[in-house]
């Protein structure tokens, strides 16, 4: 049985999930966990005889986590479509991520490195693993003319919700006595707990509004898995037969390596290279997020007037300049300006990329597998970007050269995107791109 498209309650529920899981992306991966990790973990240490810096260890942890989920995604997304389990897997990964956040409360010093690494890694897997199923709901609950606006609404809801929680966390860190907390260290660890509870609470409220899984008959998990792989390979053949889709995904892979690596490691860069305190970093991230709310809607407006390609292209130019500016930045004041620029294009590039890809999908029957390609490429881009960042940091001892290297990913993305064009301009996509 097919549910109604463009139902307000369903679309609002979908956007609410962004409100839920974005708390992890903001509070833990961006604002609080990286500088906390840099504080409690030795600057240089060895594991199995191999030397690491704390920043390279964290970057390698991100790389390995996303490699794991990239390997699992084809199987899981195929099973979700073949077995009608899209919502089920979204709930599973949300639960894993939320519990992982709660476990970080016990990460206190170098002796807990394994716990902190494992908890952070599981949180990343829960967050990233759920996104393929979350994104795949977009073409299922809305018509193409709603994609841009609904996608932007999801990102905006995520920014608003995560900012509200981050404000609470900032108050906890700056004034722990207001909350009966003995010190800032305890307040930081309790912030991890608030993220887990927030993610689980609002995630399950969102689930109550999303369409129920339509379970399909199968002979068991082996049969469903086989069908999932067959469906995934079928989608891959169709993607290969569509030059516009291949070109877009190639550009997306390249610039996502830069975008996601900057988002993950910018606060660690600020703490290690510029001496930012945790409370200062939270304030920087708050500015970044507030700007990003407008940035997501600005990108949708530019797309409506000039087309998706133009909207993405101008943002890539700004991202390229951000990497160059980051290499030369010295003072905290200048870094605030760079952070504001990141906020302007952070939400927009992700929102436009998601809605552009949705317009390239020719069917609504196996959209999870289609979005699996999208998400796998993004995860592999994170693996590549963070691995190169970590390797250069380990070799040179400076994060600046690593940041400069990320500009290459944006330049390559612009080159690949230059000849990209949506297959046709329709009433649902009337804008004409400035770049053709």
HUWO-V452463 format. One record per backbone hydrogen bond with DSSP energy under -1.0 kcal/mol. NH is the residue of the N-H (numbers start at 1). CO is the residue of the C=O. If there is no record, write none. Layout:
{{NH:CO} {NH:CO}}
//
This chain:
{{6:141} {11:7} {12:8} {13:9} {14:10} {15:11} {16:12} {17:13} {19:15} {20:16} {21:17} {22:18} {25:21} {26:22} {27:23} {29:24} {31:26} {32:27} {36:32} {37:33} {38:34} {39:35} {40:36} {41:37} {45:52} {47:50} {50:47} {52:45} {54:43} {57:53} {58:54} {59:55} {60:56} {61:57} {62:58} {63:59} {64:60} {65:61} {66:62} {67:63} {68:64} {69:65} {70:66} {71:67} {72:68} {73:69} {76:72} {77:73} {78:74} {79:75} {80:76} {81:77} {82:78} {83:79} {85:80} {89:85} {90:86} {91:87} {92:88} {93:89} {94:90} {95:91} {96:92} {97:93} {98:94} {99:95} {100:96} {101:97} {102:98} {103:99} {105:102} {106:103} {107:104} {112:109} {113:110} {116:112} {117:113} {118:114} {119:115} {120:116} {121:117} {122:118} {123:119} {124:120} {125:121} {126:122} {127:123} {128:124} {129:125} {130:126} {134:130} {135:131} {136:132} {137:134} {138:135} {141:137} {142:138} {146:143} {147:144} {150:146} {151:147} {152:148} {153:149} {154:150} {155:151} {156:152} {157:153} {158:154} {159:155} {160:156} {161:157} {162:158} {163:159} {164:160} {165:161} {166:162} {167:163} {168:164} {169:165} {170:166} {171:167} {172:168} {173:169} {174:170} {175:171} {178:175} {179:176} {180:177} {181:176} {187:183} {188:184} {189:185} {190:186} {191:187} {192:188} {193:189} {194:190} {195:191} {196:192} {197:193} {198:194} {199:195} {200:196} {201:197} {202:198} {203:199} {204:200} {205:201} {206:202} {207:203} {208:204} {209:206} {216:83} {224:220} {225:221} {226:222} {227:223} {228:224} {229:225} {230:226} {231:227} {232:228} {233:229} {234:230} {235:231} {236:232} {237:233} {238:234} {239:235} {240:236} {241:237} {242:239} {246:242} {247:243} {248:244} {249:245} {250:246} {251:247} {252:248} {253:249} {254:250} {255:251} {256:252} {257:253} {259:255} {260:256} {261:257} {262:258} {263:259} {264:260} {265:261} {266:262} {269:265} {270:266} {271:267} {272:268} {273:269} {274:270} {276:270} {281:277} {282:278} {283:279} {284:280} {285:281} {286:282} {287:283} {288:284} {289:285} {290:286} {291:287} {292:288} {293:289} {294:290} {295:291} {296:292} {297:293} {298:294} {299:295} {300:296} {301:297} {302:298} {303:299} {304:300} {305:301} {306:302} {307:303} {311:307} {312:308} {313:309} {314:310} {315:311} {316:312} {317:313} {318:314} {319:315} {320:316} {321:317} {322:318} {323:319} {324:320} {325:321} {326:322} {327:323} {328:324} {329:325} {335:331} {336:332} {337:333} {338:334} {339:335} {340:336} {341:337} {342:338} {343:339} {344:340} {345:341} {346:342} {349:345} {350:346} {351:347} {352:348} {353:349} {354:350} {355:351} {356:352} {357:353} {358:354} {359:355} {360:357} {370:366} {371:367} {372:368} {373:369} {374:370} {375:371} {376:372} {377:373} {378:374} {379:375} {380:376} {381:377} {382:378} {383:379} {384:380} {385:381} {386:382} {387:383} {388:384} {389:385} {390:386} {391:387} {392:388} {393:389} {394:390} {395:391} {396:392} {397:393} {403:399} {404:400} {405:401} {407:404} {408:405} {410:406} {411:407} {412:408} {413:409} {414:410} {415:411} {416:412} {417:413} {418:414} {420:417} {436:433}}
//
